[in-house]
Amino acid sequence: ITVYGIRAVADGAEAEISIELRSGEQTQTIKGLVSASMLGELGFGSRIGTIFEIDRKTCDAVLRSMKLHSAIKKGISLLGYSKSTKRAMKQKLTRKGYPADIAEEAAEFLALRGYIREYDDAEIYAENLANRKFYGKNRIKKELFAKGFESDAISSALDTLDVDFAEICAKRLKNMGGIAVFEQKEAKNKI
């Protein structure tokens, strides 16, 4: 296994690594990107522009780093379309073909770097559900869980929610037609 090319790309933020695998007369070439920090973790930081041999374990680590870097970039791209929780990001990346462990690590990386902000997003979503859809605490909790928020983020969002749920219940009843709706048996059962 020979690393025959490492070159800086994206103004040094990434590195392209070219690996050649030989077995007898068969040769396979693999190219991929890793971040500059991953390059340092692999111990290749000082080897840019050199050709050197690596063992199978190191090759596996390089290939894993390439997949992880690709998953992180895909995750950032997906976040450009909509906000996401760590759980939802993991599911999206897995559906895109990344292994579950790589998807999990990429989602964790994105959360640690502030790309995924579950606590803030849970608070905003909970407030919208309370003030726009007139949901109560249990319904909000259920909706947040269905969206993939962690239980700590849900608890925090509900604790910081500053709404009068009795007033919300009154608004919801009014939107449904008032208390008179409950006098009709069919409407009462439907509601």
URGINOR-V467808 format. One record per residue. N is the residue number from 0. SS is DSSP state (alpha for helix, beta for strand, coil for the rest). PHI is phi in whole degrees, -180 to 180 (NA if undefined). D_FIRST is the distance of its C-alpha to the first C-alpha in Angstrom with 1 decimal. Layout:
n:N ss:SS phi:PHI d_first:D_FIRST
n:N ss:SS phi:PHI d_first:D_FIRST
This chain:
n:0 ss:coil phi:NA d_first:0.0
n:1 ss:beta phi:-124 d_first:3.8
n:2 ss:beta phi:-91 d_first:6.8
n:3 ss:beta phi:-110 d_first:9.4
n:4 ss:beta phi:-170 d_first:12.3
n:5 ss:beta phi:-129 d_first:14.3
n:6 ss:beta phi:-136 d_first:17.9
n:7 ss:beta phi:-74 d_first:20.9
n:8 ss:beta phi:-135 d_first:22.9
n:9 ss:alpha phi:55 d_first:26.1
n:10 ss:alpha phi:55 d_first:27.6
n:11 ss:alpha phi:88 d_first:24.9
n:12 ss:coil phi:-75 d_first:25.2
n:13 ss:beta phi:-132 d_first:21.9
n:14 ss:beta phi:-132 d_first:18.5
n:15 ss:beta phi:-96 d_first:16.4
n:16 ss:beta phi:-111 d_first:12.7
n:17 ss:beta phi:-114 d_first:10.7
n:18 ss:beta phi:-121 d_first:7.0
n:19 ss:beta phi:-117 d_first:5.8
n:20 ss:beta phi:-104 d_first:4.8
n:21 ss:beta phi:-122 d_first:6.4
n:22 ss:beta phi:-141 d_first:8.9
n:23 ss:coil phi:66 d_first:11.8
n:24 ss:coil phi:-93 d_first:13.3
n:25 ss:beta phi:-85 d_first:12.0
n:26 ss:beta phi:-133 d_first:9.8
n:27 ss:beta phi:-128 d_first:9.7
n:28 ss:beta phi:-112 d_first:9.9
n:29 ss:beta phi:-124 d_first:10.7
n:30 ss:beta phi:-124 d_first:13.1
n:31 ss:beta phi:-165 d_first:15.2
n:32 ss:beta phi:-105 d_first:17.6
n:33 ss:beta phi:-135 d_first:18.1
n:34 ss:beta phi:-75 d_first:21.3
n:35 ss:alpha phi:-61 d_first:21.7
n:36 ss:alpha phi:-67 d_first:22.5
n:37 ss:alpha phi:-65 d_first:19.4
n:38 ss:alpha phi:-61 d_first:17.4
n:39 ss:alpha phi:-66 d_first:19.5
n:40 ss:alpha phi:-63 d_first:19.1
n:41 ss:coil phi:-76 d_first:15.3
n:42 ss:coil phi:82 d_first:16.1
n:43 ss:coil phi:-102 d_first:14.8
n:44 ss:alpha phi:-56 d_first:18.4
n:45 ss:alpha phi:-91 d_first:18.8
n:46 ss:alpha phi:-106 d_first:15.5
n:47 ss:coil phi:-61 d_first:16.7
n:48 ss:coil phi:86 d_first:16.5
n:49 ss:coil phi:-109 d_first:14.1
n:50 ss:coil phi:-109 d_first:10.7
n:51 ss:beta phi:-154 d_first:8.7
n:52 ss:beta phi:-91 d_first:5.8
n:53 ss:coil phi:-133 d_first:5.7
n:54 ss:coil phi:-89 d_first:6.6
n:55 ss:alpha phi:-63 d_first:7.3
n:56 ss:alpha phi:-62 d_first:10.5
n:57 ss:alpha phi:-67 d_first:9.6
n:58 ss:alpha phi:-61 d_first:7.5
n:59 ss:alpha phi:-62 d_first:10.8
n:60 ss:alpha phi:-65 d_first:12.8
n:61 ss:alpha phi:-65 d_first:11.6
n:62 ss:alpha phi:-63 d_first:12.3
n:63 ss:alpha phi:-65 d_first:15.5
n:64 ss:alpha phi:-62 d_first:16.5
n:65 ss:alpha phi:-63 d_first:16.2
n:66 ss:alpha phi:-65 d_first:18.4
n:67 ss:alpha phi:-63 d_first:20.8
n:68 ss:alpha phi:-61 d_first:21.2
n:69 ss:alpha phi:-63 d_first:22.0
n:70 ss:alpha phi:-65 d_first:24.4
n:71 ss:alpha phi:-64 d_first:26.2
n:72 ss:alpha phi:-63 d_first:26.7
n:73 ss:alpha phi:-65 d_first:28.1
n:74 ss:alpha phi:-61 d_first:30.3
n:75 ss:alpha phi:-63 d_first:31.7
n:76 ss:alpha phi:-62 d_first:32.4
n:77 ss:alpha phi:-64 d_first:34.2
n:78 ss:alpha phi:-68 d_first:36.2
n:79 ss:coil phi:-68 d_first:37.5
n:80 ss:coil phi:-92 d_first:39.4
n:81 ss:coil phi:-163 d_first:40.8
n:82 ss:coil phi:-67 d_first:40.7
n:83 ss:coil phi:-153 d_first:38.9
n:84 ss:coil phi:-94 d_first:38.7
n:85 ss:alpha phi:-62 d_first:35.6
n:86 ss:alpha phi:-63 d_first:36.3
n:87 ss:alpha phi:-67 d_first:36.9
n:88 ss:alpha phi:-63 d_first:33.8
n:89 ss:alpha phi:-60 d_first:31.7
n:90 ss:alpha phi:-64 d_first:33.4
n:91 ss:alpha phi:-63 d_first:33.0
n:92 ss:alpha phi:-67 d_first:29.2
n:93 ss:alpha phi:-65 d_first:28.9
n:94 ss:alpha phi:-65 d_first:31.0
n:95 ss:coil phi:-80 d_first:28.7
n:96 ss:coil phi:106 d_first:25.9
n:97 ss:coil phi:-83 d_first:24.2
n:98 ss:coil phi:-62 d_first:23.7
n:99 ss:alpha phi:-58 d_first:26.7
n:100 ss:alpha phi:-68 d_first:24.9
n:101 ss:alpha phi:-68 d_first:23.3
n:102 ss:alpha phi:-62 d_first:26.7
n:103 ss:alpha phi:-63 d_first:28.5
n:104 ss:alpha phi:-66 d_first:26.5
n:105 ss:alpha phi:-66 d_first:26.9
n:106 ss:alpha phi:-63 d_first:30.6
n:107 ss:alpha phi:-64 d_first:31.0
n:108 ss:alpha phi:-59 d_first:29.3
n:109 ss:alpha phi:-64 d_first:31.7
n:110 ss:alpha phi:-70 d_first:34.6
n:111 ss:alpha phi:-64 d_first:33.9
n:112 ss:coil phi:-88 d_first:33.6
n:113 ss:coil phi:88 d_first:36.9
n:114 ss:coil phi:-74 d_first:35.9
n:115 ss:coil phi:-109 d_first:37.3
n:116 ss:coil phi:-121 d_first:40.7
n:117 ss:alpha phi:-63 d_first:42.0
n:118 ss:alpha phi:-64 d_first:45.0
n:119 ss:alpha phi:-64 d_first:46.3
n:120 ss:alpha phi:-65 d_first:45.6
n:121 ss:alpha phi:-65 d_first:47.3
n:122 ss:alpha phi:-64 d_first:50.4
n:123 ss:alpha phi:-64 d_first:50.7
n:124 ss:alpha phi:-65 d_first:50.3
n:125 ss:alpha phi:-63 d_first:52.8
n:126 ss:alpha phi:-64 d_first:55.3
n:127 ss:alpha phi:-64 d_first:55.1
n:128 ss:alpha phi:-64 d_first:55.7
n:129 ss:alpha phi:-72 d_first:58.7
n:130 ss:alpha phi:-86 d_first:60.3
n:131 ss:alpha phi:-105 d_first:59.6
n:132 ss:coil phi:-103 d_first:59.5
n:133 ss:coil phi:60 d_first:61.8
n:134 ss:coil phi:-85 d_first:59.6
n:135 ss:coil phi:-86 d_first:60.4
n:136 ss:alpha phi:-59 d_first:58.1
n:137 ss:alpha phi:-64 d_first:57.1
n:138 ss:alpha phi:-67 d_first:56.3
n:139 ss:alpha phi:-63 d_first:54.3
n:140 ss:alpha phi:-60 d_first:52.3
n:141 ss:alpha phi:-62 d_first:51.7
n:142 ss:alpha phi:-66 d_first:50.5
n:143 ss:alpha phi:-64 d_first:48.2
n:144 ss:alpha phi:-64 d_first:46.6
n:145 ss:alpha phi:-64 d_first:46.3
n:146 ss:alpha phi:-76 d_first:44.4
n:147 ss:coil phi:101 d_first:41.8
n:148 ss:coil phi:-71 d_first:43.1
n:149 ss:coil phi:-70 d_first:42.5
n:150 ss:alpha phi:-62 d_first:45.7
n:151 ss:alpha phi:-65 d_first:45.8
n:152 ss:alpha phi:-66 d_first:45.8
n:153 ss:alpha phi:-65 d_first:48.5
n:154 ss:alpha phi:-61 d_first:50.6
n:155 ss:alpha phi:-62 d_first:50.3
n:156 ss:alpha phi:-64 d_first:51.2
n:157 ss:alpha phi:-70 d_first:54.3
n:158 ss:alpha phi:-68 d_first:55.4
n:159 ss:alpha phi:-89 d_first:55.3
n:160 ss:coil phi:-70 d_first:57.0
n:161 ss:coil phi:-110 d_first:60.4
n:162 ss:coil phi:-137 d_first:62.4
n:163 ss:coil phi:-96 d_first:65.6
n:164 ss:alpha phi:-69 d_first:64.7
n:165 ss:alpha phi:-66 d_first:68.4
n:166 ss:alpha phi:-67 d_first:68.8
n:167 ss:alpha phi:-64 d_first:65.7
n:168 ss:alpha phi:-63 d_first:67.1
n:169 ss:alpha phi:-64 d_first:70.4
n:170 ss:alpha phi:-63 d_first:68.7
n:171 ss:alpha phi:-65 d_first:66.8
n:172 ss:alpha phi:-62 d_first:70.0
n:173 ss:alpha phi:-62 d_first:71.8
n:174 ss:alpha phi:-65 d_first:69.0
n:175 ss:alpha phi:-84 d_first:69.4
n:176 ss:coil phi:120 d_first:73.2
n:177 ss:coil phi:84 d_first:74.6
n:178 ss:alpha phi:-67 d_first:76.0
n:179 ss:alpha phi:-60 d_first:78.3
n:180 ss:alpha phi:-62 d_first:75.3
n:181 ss:alpha phi:-74 d_first:75.2
n:182 ss:alpha phi:-78 d_first:78.8
n:183 ss:coil phi:-88 d_first:77.7
n:184 ss:alpha phi:-62 d_first:76.3
n:185 ss:alpha phi:-64 d_first:73.7
n:186 ss:alpha phi:-65 d_first:72.5
n:187 ss:alpha phi:-62 d_first:72.3
n:188 ss:alpha phi:-65 d_first:70.2
n:189 ss:alpha phi:-66 d_first:67.8
n:190 ss:coil phi:-69 d_first:67.4
